[in-house]
Each structure stands twice: as C-alpha cells, then as structure tokens.
Amino acid sequence: MDPDCYPISILPHTSKLFLDFVERPNALAPFYVAGAYSAASSPRPFDAPKRAAIADLLAEQNRSVGAGPQVMANIER
C-alpha cells in the first residue's frame, strides 16, 4: 500500500492564518513570543491567590447555572 500525502491547504474552509501557522511559521514569528511547539509557549501557572480567586468566580458562576457535583468537584480541585 502506498499512502498519499496531501497538503493541508486542500482542506475546505481553512483560514489563511491557520495555513500560515502550519506551512510558513516564520511568517507569523513577529506576532508570537515563542514558536508553537516550544516550552516558552506554554502558559505560566498562576500564583495561589490568583488561582483561588479564579476558582471562586468559577464556582459562583457554575452554581448559578446549576452545574453538577462533578463540575464543582473539579473547580474545588
């Protein structure tokens, strides 16, 4: 069996930005601090007080829409 390899650009409804990101990453380099696959592109963890404040907001918001116990357990975690 001989598999064919097609360029991603043949997919319909693909944005020019995505195609540039995939096919010509250097063209987008001025707009990004790090490459898509570098460790520097990973988000930095929040400090404990900021993380707690975000969790409190998520808990309040999810309680108001009737989120289930698993959602609330995940927020608490």
PDB file with one MODEL, atoms N, CA, C and O in Angstrom:
MODEL        1
ATOM      1  N   MET A   1       0.847  -1.176   0.000  1.00  0.00           N
ATOM      2  CA  MET A   1       0.000   0.000   0.000  1.00  0.00           C
ATOM      3  C   MET A   1       0.889   1.235   0.000  1.00  0.00           C
ATOM      4  O   MET A   1       1.850   1.321   0.764  1.00  0.00           O
ATOM      5  N   ASP A   2       0.565   2.173  -0.850  1.00  0.00           N
ATOM      6  CA  ASP A   2       1.344   3.403  -0.972  1.00  0.00           C
ATOM      7  C   ASP A   2       0.462   4.585  -0.575  1.00  0.00           C
ATOM      8  O   ASP A   2      -0.355   5.033  -1.380  1.00  0.00           O
ATOM      9  N   PRO A   3       0.607   5.099   0.647  1.00  0.00           N
ATOM     10  CA  PRO A   3      -0.268   6.191   1.076  1.00  0.00           C
ATOM     11  C   PRO A   3       0.070   7.496   0.374  1.00  0.00           C
ATOM     12  O   PRO A   3       1.230   7.779   0.076  1.00  0.00           O
ATOM     13  N   ASP A   4      -0.954   8.274   0.120  1.00  0.00           N
ATOM     14  CA  ASP A   4      -0.760   9.590  -0.479  1.00  0.00           C
ATOM     15  C   ASP A   4      -0.672  10.620   0.639  1.00  0.00           C
ATOM     16  O   ASP A   4      -1.294  10.465   1.690  1.00  0.00           O
ATOM     17  N   CYS A   5       0.089  11.648   0.408  1.00  0.00           N
ATOM     18  CA  CYS A   5       0.207  12.721   1.380  1.00  0.00           C
ATOM     19  C   CYS A   5      -0.222  14.020   0.694  1.00  0.00           C
ATOM     20  O   CYS A   5       0.396  14.459  -0.276  1.00  0.00           O
ATOM     21  N   TYR A   6      -1.273  14.615   1.209  1.00  0.00           N
ATOM     22  CA  TYR A   6      -1.807  15.832   0.617  1.00  0.00           C
ATOM     23  C   TYR A   6      -1.470  17.028   1.506  1.00  0.00           C
ATOM     24  O   TYR A   6      -1.387  16.883   2.726  1.00  0.00           O
ATOM     25  N   PRO A   7      -1.278  18.189   0.922  1.00  0.00           N
ATOM     26  CA  PRO A   7      -1.033  19.380   1.741  1.00  0.00           C
ATOM     27  C   PRO A   7      -2.294  19.766   2.496  1.00  0.00           C
ATOM     28  O   PRO A   7      -3.404  19.555   2.008  1.00  0.00           O
ATOM     29  N   ILE A   8      -2.128  20.321   3.663  1.00  0.00           N
ATOM     30  CA  ILE A   8      -3.280  20.708   4.481  1.00  0.00           C
ATOM     31  C   ILE A   8      -4.111  21.784   3.789  1.00  0.00           C
ATOM     32  O   ILE A   8      -5.288  21.959   4.102  1.00  0.00           O
ATOM     33  N   SER A   9      -3.511  22.489   2.868  1.00  0.00           N
ATOM     34  CA  SER A   9      -4.208  23.581   2.186  1.00  0.00           C
ATOM     35  C   SER A   9      -5.374  23.105   1.313  1.00  0.00           C
ATOM     36  O   SER A   9      -6.169  23.927   0.858  1.00  0.00           O
ATOM     37  N   ILE A  10      -5.489  21.806   1.072  1.00  0.00           N
ATOM     38  CA  ILE A  10      -6.626  21.331   0.264  1.00  0.00           C
ATOM     39  C   ILE A  10      -7.898  21.194   1.093  1.00  0.00           C
ATOM     40  O   ILE A  10      -8.980  21.005   0.537  1.00  0.00           O
ATOM     41  N   LEU A  11      -7.780  21.289   2.430  1.00  0.00           N
ATOM     42  CA  LEU A  11      -8.976  21.204   3.265  1.00  0.00           C
ATOM     43  C   LEU A  11      -9.849  22.432   3.051  1.00  0.00           C
ATOM     44  O   LEU A  11      -9.336  23.550   3.002  1.00  0.00           O
ATOM     45  N   PRO A  12     -11.147  22.244   2.925  1.00  0.00           N
ATOM     46  CA  PRO A  12     -12.028  23.399   2.722  1.00  0.00           C
ATOM     47  C   PRO A  12     -12.182  24.225   3.994  1.00  0.00           C
ATOM     48  O   PRO A  12     -12.037  23.711   5.103  1.00  0.00           O
ATOM     49  N   HIS A  13     -12.473  25.496   3.820  1.00  0.00           N
ATOM     50  CA  HIS A  13     -12.768  26.419   4.925  1.00  0.00           C
ATOM     51  C   HIS A  13     -11.601  26.594   5.892  1.00  0.00           C
ATOM     52  O   HIS A  13     -11.810  26.790   7.089  1.00  0.00           O
ATOM     53  N   THR A  14     -10.389  26.523   5.384  1.00  0.00           N
ATOM     54  CA  THR A  14      -9.209  26.706   6.215  1.00  0.00           C
ATOM     55  C   THR A  14      -8.765  28.160   6.096  1.00  0.00           C
ATOM     56  O   THR A  14      -8.611  28.682   4.992  1.00  0.00           O
ATOM     57  N   SER A  15      -8.561  28.803   7.236  1.00  0.00           N
ATOM     58  CA  SER A  15      -8.203  30.226   7.204  1.00  0.00           C
ATOM     59  C   SER A  15      -6.754  30.420   6.763  1.00  0.00           C
ATOM     60  O   SER A  15      -5.911  29.540   6.931  1.00  0.00           O
ATOM     61  N   LYS A  16      -6.494  31.580   6.201  1.00  0.00           N
ATOM     62  CA  LYS A  16      -5.136  31.911   5.778  1.00  0.00           C
ATOM     63  C   LYS A  16      -4.201  31.956   6.980  1.00  0.00           C
ATOM     64  O   LYS A  16      -3.040  31.561   6.876  1.00  0.00           O
ATOM     65  N   LEU A  17      -4.698  32.438   8.128  1.00  0.00           N
ATOM     66  CA  LEU A  17      -3.883  32.479   9.334  1.00  0.00           C
ATOM     67  C   LEU A  17      -3.435  31.078   9.737  1.00  0.00           C
ATOM     68  O   LEU A  17      -2.264  30.866  10.050  1.00  0.00           O
ATOM     69  N   PHE A  18      -4.364  30.123   9.729  1.00  0.00           N
ATOM     70  CA  PHE A  18      -4.009  28.741  10.079  1.00  0.00           C
ATOM     71  C   PHE A  18      -3.013  28.171   9.084  1.00  0.00           C
ATOM     72  O   PHE A  18      -2.045  27.521   9.479  1.00  0.00           O
ATOM     73  N   LEU A  19      -3.239  28.405   7.805  1.00  0.00           N
ATOM     74  CA  LEU A  19      -2.311  27.887   6.791  1.00  0.00           C
ATOM     75  C   LEU A  19      -0.924  28.476   6.962  1.00  0.00           C
ATOM     76  O   LEU A  19       0.071  27.765   6.829  1.00  0.00           O
ATOM     77  N   ASP A  20      -0.845  29.772   7.255  1.00  0.00           N
ATOM     78  CA  ASP A  20       0.463  30.379   7.505  1.00  0.00           C
ATOM     79  C   ASP A  20       1.115  29.763   8.732  1.00  0.00           C
ATOM     80  O   ASP A  20       2.318  29.502   8.732  1.00  0.00           O
ATOM     81  N   PHE A  21       0.327  29.528   9.782  1.00  0.00           N
ATOM     82  CA  PHE A  21       0.845  28.937  11.009  1.00  0.00           C
ATOM     83  C   PHE A  21       1.439  27.557  10.737  1.00  0.00           C
ATOM     84  O   PHE A  21       2.507  27.221  11.250  1.00  0.00           O
ATOM     85  N   VAL A  22       0.738  26.758   9.925  1.00  0.00           N
ATOM     86  CA  VAL A  22       1.168  25.387   9.649  1.00  0.00           C
ATOM     87  C   VAL A  22       2.283  25.336   8.607  1.00  0.00           C
ATOM     88  O   VAL A  22       3.271  24.624   8.785  1.00  0.00           O
ATOM     89  N   GLU A  23       2.124  26.086   7.529  1.00  0.00           N
ATOM     90  CA  GLU A  23       3.034  25.952   6.400  1.00  0.00           C
ATOM     91  C   GLU A  23       4.190  26.956   6.403  1.00  0.00           C
ATOM     92  O   GLU A  23       5.256  26.675   5.854  1.00  0.00           O
ATOM     93  N   ARG A  24       3.986  28.120   7.017  1.00  0.00           N
ATOM     94  CA  ARG A  24       5.026  29.155   6.998  1.00  0.00           C
ATOM     95  C   ARG A  24       5.136  29.815   8.371  1.00  0.00           C
ATOM     96  O   ARG A  24       4.839  31.001   8.510  1.00  0.00           O
ATOM     97  N   PRO A  25       5.561  29.060   9.388  1.00  0.00           N
ATOM     98  CA  PRO A  25       5.591  29.624  10.735  1.00  0.00           C
ATOM     99  C   PRO A  25       6.469  30.861  10.873  1.00  0.00           C
ATOM    100  O   PRO A  25       6.213  31.706  11.731  1.00  0.00           O
ATOM    101  N   ASN A  26       7.490  30.978  10.050  1.00  0.00           N
ATOM    102  CA  ASN A  26       8.364  32.160  10.133  1.00  0.00           C
ATOM    103  C   ASN A  26       7.627  33.434   9.736  1.00  0.00           C
ATOM    104  O   ASN A  26       7.995  34.523  10.176  1.00  0.00           O
ATOM    105  N   ALA A  27       6.597  33.309   8.915  1.00  0.00           N
ATOM    106  CA  ALA A  27       5.828  34.488   8.509  1.00  0.00           C
ATOM    107  C   ALA A  27       5.072  35.085   9.690  1.00  0.00           C
ATOM    108  O   ALA A  27       4.789  36.283   9.711  1.00  0.00           O
ATOM    109  N   LEU A  28       4.746  34.247  10.672  1.00  0.00           N
ATOM    110  CA  LEU A  28       3.999  34.714  11.836  1.00  0.00           C
ATOM    111  C   LEU A  28       4.888  34.988  13.041  1.00  0.00           C
ATOM    112  O   LEU A  28       4.400  35.455  14.069  1.00  0.00           O
ATOM    113  N   ALA A  29       6.170  34.709  12.935  1.00  0.00           N
ATOM    114  CA  ALA A  29       7.090  34.867  14.069  1.00  0.00           C
ATOM    115  C   ALA A  29       7.023  36.235  14.738  1.00  0.00           C
ATOM    116  O   ALA A  29       7.115  36.297  15.964  1.00  0.00           O
ATOM    117  N   PRO A  30       6.867  37.343  13.997  1.00  0.00           N
ATOM    118  CA  PRO A  30       6.814  38.641  14.670  1.00  0.00           C
ATOM    119  C   PRO A  30       5.619  38.801  15.618  1.00  0.00           C
ATOM    120  O   PRO A  30       5.622  39.684  16.475  1.00  0.00           O
ATOM    121  N   PHE A  31       4.611  37.960  15.466  1.00  0.00           N
ATOM    122  CA  PHE A  31       3.395  38.103  16.254  1.00  0.00           C
ATOM    123  C   PHE A  31       3.346  37.182  17.477  1.00  0.00           C
ATOM    124  O   PHE A  31       2.431  37.288  18.294  1.00  0.00           O
ATOM    125  N   TYR A  32       4.319  36.286  17.605  1.00  0.00           N
ATOM    126  CA  TYR A  32       4.322  35.328  18.702  1.00  0.00           C
ATOM    127  C   TYR A  32       5.640  35.396  19.460  1.00  0.00           C
ATOM    128  O   TYR A  32       6.704  35.539  18.857  1.00  0.00           O
ATOM    129  N   VAL A  33       5.565  35.291  20.798  1.00  0.00           N
ATOM    130  CA  VAL A  33       6.768  35.339  21.627  1.00  0.00           C
ATOM    131  C   VAL A  33       7.628  34.114  21.372  1.00  0.00           C
ATOM    132  O   VAL A  33       8.854  34.214  21.323  1.00  0.00           O
ATOM    133  N   ALA A  34       6.995  32.960  21.210  1.00  0.00           N
ATOM    134  CA  ALA A  34       7.728  31.709  21.020  1.00  0.00           C
ATOM    135  C   ALA A  34       7.033  30.895  19.943  1.00  0.00           C
ATOM    136  O   ALA A  34       5.892  31.169  19.572  1.00  0.00           O
ATOM    137  N   GLY A  35       7.735  29.903  19.455  1.00  0.00           N
ATOM    138  CA  GLY A  35       7.148  29.009  18.468  1.00  0.00           C
ATOM    139  C   GLY A  35       6.030  28.186  19.086  1.00  0.00           C
ATOM    140  O   GLY A  35       5.929  28.089  20.309  1.00  0.00           O
ATOM    141  N   ALA A  36       5.212  27.611  18.270  1.00  0.00           N
ATOM    142  CA  ALA A  36       4.049  26.858  18.736  1.00  0.00           C
ATOM    143  C   ALA A  36       4.435  25.637  19.555  1.00  0.00           C
ATOM    144  O   ALA A  36       3.668  25.199  20.412  1.00  0.00           O
ATOM    145  N   TYR A  37       5.599  25.088  19.306  1.00  0.00           N
ATOM    146  CA  TYR A  37       5.978  23.838  19.952  1.00  0.00           C
ATOM    147  C   TYR A  37       7.099  24.013  20.968  1.00  0.00           C
ATOM    148  O   TYR A  37       7.729  23.030  21.360  1.00  0.00           O
ATOM    149  N   SER A  38       7.359  25.228  21.397  1.00  0.00           N
ATOM    150  CA  SER A  38       8.423  25.441  22.374  1.00  0.00           C
ATOM    151  C   SER A  38       7.849  25.496  23.782  1.00  0.00           C
ATOM    152  O   SER A  38       6.663  25.767  23.970  1.00  0.00           O
ATOM    153  N   ALA A  39       8.694  25.239  24.765  1.00  0.00           N
ATOM    154  CA  ALA A  39       8.254  25.283  26.159  1.00  0.00           C
ATOM    155  C   ALA A  39       7.824  26.687  26.550  1.00  0.00           C
ATOM    156  O   ALA A  39       6.967  26.849  27.419  1.00  0.00           O
ATOM    157  N   ALA A  40       8.405  27.702  25.925  1.00  0.00           N
ATOM    158  CA  ALA A  40       8.069  29.085  26.258  1.00  0.00           C
ATOM    159  C   ALA A  40       6.644  29.440  25.849  1.00  0.00           C
ATOM    160  O   ALA A  40       6.092  30.426  26.337  1.00  0.00           O
ATOM    161  N   SER A  41       6.035  28.646  24.954  1.00  0.00           N
ATOM    162  CA  SER A  41       4.672  28.947  24.529  1.00  0.00           C
ATOM    163  C   SER A  41       3.636  28.405  25.509  1.00  0.00           C
ATOM    164  O   SER A  41       2.450  28.707  25.379  1.00  0.00           O
ATOM    165  N   SER A  42       4.068  27.610  26.488  1.00  0.00           N
ATOM    166  CA  SER A  42       3.147  27.092  27.496  1.00  0.00           C
ATOM    167  C   SER A  42       2.787  28.196  28.479  1.00  0.00           C
ATOM    168  O   SER A  42       3.634  29.017  28.831  1.00  0.00           O
ATOM    169  N   PRO A  43       1.545  28.222  28.918  1.00  0.00           N
ATOM    170  CA  PRO A  43       1.166  29.264  29.874  1.00  0.00           C
ATOM    171  C   PRO A  43       1.867  29.076  31.212  1.00  0.00           C
ATOM    172  O   PRO A  43       2.109  27.950  31.647  1.00  0.00           O
ATOM    173  N   ARG A  44       2.188  30.186  31.856  1.00  0.00           N
ATOM    174  CA  ARG A  44       2.795  30.124  33.182  1.00  0.00           C
ATOM    175  C   ARG A  44       1.705  29.846  34.205  1.00  0.00           C
ATOM    176  O   ARG A  44       0.583  30.330  34.059  1.00  0.00           O
ATOM    177  N   PRO A  45       2.022  29.070  35.243  1.00  0.00           N
ATOM    178  CA  PRO A  45       0.995  28.801  36.255  1.00  0.00           C
ATOM    179  C   PRO A  45       0.675  30.063  37.056  1.00  0.00           C
ATOM    180  O   PRO A  45       1.539  30.913  37.268  1.00  0.00           O
ATOM    181  N   PHE A  46      -0.574  30.170  37.494  1.00  0.00           N
ATOM    182  CA  PHE A  46      -0.982  31.296  38.332  1.00  0.00           C
ATOM    183  C   PHE A  46      -0.446  31.106  39.740  1.00  0.00           C
ATOM    184  O   PHE A  46      -0.251  29.977  40.189  1.00  0.00           O
ATOM    185  N   ASP A  47      -0.210  32.207  40.434  1.00  0.00           N
ATOM    186  CA  ASP A  47       0.152  32.092  41.838  1.00  0.00           C
ATOM    187  C   ASP A  47      -1.099  31.697  42.631  1.00  0.00           C
ATOM    188  O   ASP A  47      -2.217  31.824  42.131  1.00  0.00           O
ATOM    189  N   ALA A  48      -0.913  31.222  43.856  1.00  0.00           N
ATOM    190  CA  ALA A  48      -2.013  30.664  44.655  1.00  0.00           C
ATOM    191  C   ALA A  48      -3.180  31.637  44.865  1.00  0.00           C
ATOM    192  O   ALA A  48      -4.327  31.226  44.688  1.00  0.00           O
ATOM    193  N   PRO A  49      -2.949  32.911  45.235  1.00  0.00           N
ATOM    194  CA  PRO A  49      -4.091  33.807  45.438  1.00  0.00           C
ATOM    195  C   PRO A  49      -4.915  34.050  44.165  1.00  0.00           C
ATOM    196  O   PRO A  49      -6.144  34.108  44.212  1.00  0.00           O
ATOM    197  N   LYS A  50      -4.226  34.191  43.043  1.00  0.00           N
ATOM    198  CA  LYS A  50      -4.942  34.410  41.777  1.00  0.00           C
ATOM    199  C   LYS A  50      -5.733  33.166  41.400  1.00  0.00           C
ATOM    200  O   LYS A  50      -6.875  33.260  40.951  1.00  0.00           O
ATOM    201  N   ARG A  51      -5.125  32.005  41.583  1.00  0.00           N
ATOM    202  CA  ARG A  51      -5.791  30.740  41.274  1.00  0.00           C
ATOM    203  C   ARG A  51      -7.040  30.569  42.145  1.00  0.00           C
ATOM    204  O   ARG A  51      -8.082  30.139  41.650  1.00  0.00           O
ATOM    205  N   ALA A  52      -6.944  30.901  43.433  1.00  0.00           N
ATOM    206  CA  ALA A  52      -8.087  30.785  44.342  1.00  0.00           C
ATOM    207  C   ALA A  52      -9.201  31.740  43.935  1.00  0.00           C
ATOM    208  O   ALA A  52     -10.375  31.373  43.979  1.00  0.00           O
ATOM    209  N   ALA A  53      -8.849  32.962  43.539  1.00  0.00           N
ATOM    210  CA  ALA A  53      -9.856  33.941  43.119  1.00  0.00           C
ATOM    211  C   ALA A  53     -10.590  33.464  41.865  1.00  0.00           C
ATOM    212  O   ALA A  53     -11.808  33.607  41.759  1.00  0.00           O
ATOM    213  N   ILE A  54      -9.850  32.903  40.927  1.00  0.00           N
ATOM    214  CA  ILE A  54     -10.465  32.387  39.704  1.00  0.00           C
ATOM    215  C   ILE A  54     -11.385  31.206  40.033  1.00  0.00           C
ATOM    216  O   ILE A  54     -12.485  31.105  39.491  1.00  0.00           O
ATOM    217  N   ALA A  55     -10.935  30.317  40.917  1.00  0.00           N
ATOM    218  CA  ALA A  55     -11.762  29.170  41.312  1.00  0.00           C
ATOM    219  C   ALA A  55     -13.045  29.638  41.986  1.00  0.00           C
ATOM    220  O   ALA A  55     -14.114  29.077  41.747  1.00  0.00           O
ATOM    221  N   ASP A  56     -12.943  30.671  42.834  1.00  0.00           N
ATOM    222  CA  ASP A  56     -14.142  31.211  43.491  1.00  0.00           C
ATOM    223  C   ASP A  56     -15.137  31.755  42.461  1.00  0.00           C
ATOM    224  O   ASP A  56     -16.339  31.509  42.559  1.00  0.00           O
ATOM    225  N   LEU A  57     -14.631  32.485  41.489  1.00  0.00           N
ATOM    226  CA  LEU A  57     -15.502  33.018  40.440  1.00  0.00           C
ATOM    227  C   LEU A  57     -16.149  31.903  39.623  1.00  0.00           C
ATOM    228  O   LEU A  57     -17.337  31.961  39.307  1.00  0.00           O
ATOM    229  N   LEU A  58     -15.358  30.894  39.287  1.00  0.00           N
ATOM    230  CA  LEU A  58     -15.909  29.758  38.532  1.00  0.00           C
ATOM    231  C   LEU A  58     -16.974  29.033  39.336  1.00  0.00           C
ATOM    232  O   LEU A  58     -18.009  28.647  38.792  1.00  0.00           O
ATOM    233  N   ALA A  59     -16.728  28.846  40.629  1.00  0.00           N
ATOM    234  CA  ALA A  59     -17.706  28.163  41.482  1.00  0.00           C
ATOM    235  C   ALA A  59     -19.014  28.952  41.528  1.00  0.00           C
ATOM    236  O   ALA A  59     -20.094  28.382  41.374  1.00  0.00           O
ATOM    237  N   GLU A  60     -18.913  30.252  41.741  1.00  0.00           N
ATOM    238  CA  GLU A  60     -20.112  31.101  41.793  1.00  0.00           C
ATOM    239  C   GLU A  60     -20.883  31.047  40.479  1.00  0.00           C
ATOM    240  O   GLU A  60     -22.103  30.885  40.467  1.00  0.00           O
ATOM    241  N   GLN A  61     -20.160  31.184  39.381  1.00  0.00           N
ATOM    242  CA  GLN A  61     -20.791  31.181  38.058  1.00  0.00           C
ATOM    243  C   GLN A  61     -21.458  29.837  37.769  1.00  0.00           C
ATOM    244  O   GLN A  61     -22.589  29.794  37.284  1.00  0.00           O
ATOM    245  N   ASN A  62     -20.765  28.753  38.064  1.00  0.00           N
ATOM    246  CA  ASN A  62     -21.312  27.431  37.762  1.00  0.00           C
ATOM    247  C   ASN A  62     -22.466  27.062  38.679  1.00  0.00           C
ATOM    248  O   ASN A  62     -23.400  26.385  38.248  1.00  0.00           O
ATOM    249  N   ARG A  63     -22.423  27.495  39.943  1.00  0.00           N
ATOM    250  CA  ARG A  63     -23.541  27.263  40.846  1.00  0.00           C
ATOM    251  C   ARG A  63     -24.802  27.957  40.322  1.00  0.00           C
ATOM    252  O   ARG A  63     -25.905  27.417  40.415  1.00  0.00           O
ATOM    253  N   SER A  64     -24.621  29.161  39.770  1.00  0.00           N
ATOM    254  CA  SER A  64     -25.771  29.937  39.295  1.00  0.00           C
ATOM    255  C   SER A  64     -26.456  29.315  38.082  1.00  0.00           C
ATOM    256  O   SER A  64     -27.614  29.621  37.800  1.00  0.00           O
ATOM    257  N   VAL A  65     -25.753  28.449  37.369  1.00  0.00           N
ATOM    258  CA  VAL A  65     -26.374  27.788  36.205  1.00  0.00           C
ATOM    259  C   VAL A  65     -26.694  26.321  36.489  1.00  0.00           C
ATOM    260  O   VAL A  65     -27.050  25.564  35.587  1.00  0.00           O
ATOM    261  N   GLY A  66     -26.561  25.934  37.768  1.00  0.00           N
ATOM    262  CA  GLY A  66     -26.955  24.573  38.152  1.00  0.00           C
ATOM    263  C   GLY A  66     -25.970  23.493  37.761  1.00  0.00           C
ATOM    264  O   GLY A  66     -26.374  22.381  37.420  1.00  0.00           O
ATOM    265  N   ALA A  67     -24.696  23.799  37.804  1.00  0.00           N
ATOM    266  CA  ALA A  67     -23.690  22.796  37.456  1.00  0.00           C
ATOM    267  C   ALA A  67     -23.755  21.616  38.416  1.00  0.00           C
ATOM    268  O   ALA A  67     -24.109  21.767  39.585  1.00  0.00           O
ATOM    269  N   GLY A  68     -23.413  20.454  37.908  1.00  0.00           N
ATOM    270  CA  GLY A  68     -23.468  19.231  38.697  1.00  0.00           C
ATOM    271  C   GLY A  68     -22.310  19.075  39.667  1.00  0.00           C
ATOM    272  O   GLY A  68     -21.374  19.874  39.665  1.00  0.00           O
ATOM    273  N   PRO A  69     -22.378  18.047  40.490  1.00  0.00           N
ATOM    274  CA  PRO A  69     -21.353  17.844  41.520  1.00  0.00           C
ATOM    275  C   PRO A  69     -19.956  17.588  40.943  1.00  0.00           C
ATOM    276  O   PRO A  69     -18.961  17.971  41.558  1.00  0.00           O
ATOM    277  N   GLN A  70     -19.868  16.956  39.792  1.00  0.00           N
ATOM    278  CA  GLN A  70     -18.544  16.683  39.202  1.00  0.00           C
ATOM    279  C   GLN A  70     -17.865  18.000  38.788  1.00  0.00           C
ATOM    280  O   GLN A  70     -16.658  18.168  38.961  1.00  0.00           O
ATOM    281  N   VAL A  71     -18.649  18.912  38.247  1.00  0.00           N
ATOM    282  CA  VAL A  71     -18.099  20.222  37.853  1.00  0.00           C
ATOM    283  C   VAL A  71     -17.572  20.947  39.084  1.00  0.00           C
ATOM    284  O   VAL A  71     -16.467  21.488  39.079  1.00  0.00           O
ATOM    285  N   MET A  72     -18.386  20.947  40.140  1.00  0.00           N
ATOM    286  CA  MET A  72     -17.987  21.648  41.357  1.00  0.00           C
ATOM    287  C   MET A  72     -16.755  20.981  41.989  1.00  0.00           C
ATOM    288  O   MET A  72     -15.889  21.667  42.532  1.00  0.00           O
ATOM    289  N   ALA A  73     -16.680  19.670  41.920  1.00  0.00           N
ATOM    290  CA  ALA A  73     -15.507  18.953  42.454  1.00  0.00           C
ATOM    291  C   ALA A  73     -14.251  19.333  41.659  1.00  0.00           C
ATOM    292  O   ALA A  73     -13.176  19.513  42.232  1.00  0.00           O
ATOM    293  N   ASN A  74     -14.398  19.450  40.361  1.00  0.00           N
ATOM    294  CA  ASN A  74     -13.246  19.846  39.541  1.00  0.00           C
ATOM    295  C   ASN A  74     -12.787  21.257  39.866  1.00  0.00           C
ATOM    296  O   ASN A  74     -11.586  21.523  39.924  1.00  0.00           O
ATOM    297  N   ILE A  75     -13.724  22.154  40.077  1.00  0.00           N
ATOM    298  CA  ILE A  75     -13.364  23.533  40.438  1.00  0.00           C
ATOM    299  C   ILE A  75     -12.665  23.541  41.792  1.00  0.00           C
ATOM    300  O   ILE A  75     -11.653  24.220  41.965  1.00  0.00           O
ATOM    301  N   GLU A  76     -13.195  22.795  42.746  1.00  0.00           N
ATOM    302  CA  GLU A  76     -12.601  22.725  44.072  1.00  0.00           C
ATOM    303  C   GLU A  76     -11.176  22.170  44.024  1.00  0.00           C
ATOM    304  O   GLU A  76     -10.297  22.608  44.766  1.00  0.00           O
ATOM    305  N   ARG A  77     -10.971  21.205  43.141  1.00  0.00           N
ATOM    306  CA  ARG A  77      -9.652  20.599  43.000  1.00  0.00           C
ATOM    307  C   ARG A  77      -8.653  21.617  42.534  1.00  0.00           C
ATOM    308  O   ARG A  77      -7.479  21.293  42.356  1.00  0.00           O
TER     309      ARG A  77
ENDMDL
END
